[in-house]
């Protein structure tokens, strides 16, 4: 087989497929190194967050949620995503 069709996606030998319980990712093979690097960074950040939780520091504390709510009360357009970016807590970036 030289290709496979998944809905609107056509996958060939020039692609790589990643899958887990959350879904499937189709990507060009040439970006595999970048994807692995990003996945590794996410894994490390999540492990760090889990270690902090085990040490007694909740995600609410880690994400400075009270500060987010305070800013949100002043600026209703301020999103949690923006807040996570501002404090360096966005996992996928």
C-alpha positions, 0 to 999 in steps of 0.5 A, spaced: 500 500 500 502 506 498 497 511 501 491 510 506 486 515 507 483 517 513 477 522 513 480 528 509 487 526 510 491 522 505 497 518 509 503 516 505 510 513 506 512 521 507 508 521 513 508 519 520 502 517 525 502 518 532 496 515 536 494 515 543 488 515 547 487 522 546 487 522 538 491 521 532 496 526 529 498 525 522 505 529 520 510 530 515 516 525 516 521 531 515 518 534 522 518 528 526 524 530 530 521 537 531 515 533 534 519 528 538 522 534 541 516 538 543 513 532 546 519 531 550 518 538 553 511 537 554 512 530 558 518 534 562 513 539 564 508 535 566 512 530 570 515 537 574 507 539 575 506 532 578 512 532 582 510 539 585 503 536 586 506 530 590 510 535 594 503 539 596 503 544 591 496 544 587 495 546 580 491 552 583 498 554 586 502 552 580 498 556 575 497 562 580 489 561 579 488 567 584 492 572 580 488 570 574 481 571 577 483 578 579 486 580 572 480 577 569 475 581 574 478 587 571 479 585 564 474 580 561 477 579 555 484 576 559 484 568 557 486 563 562 491 561 556 494 568 556 495 567 563 499 561 562 503 564 557 505 570 561 507 565 567 510 560 563 505 555 565 503 553 558 505 546 556 504 545 549 508 551 547 
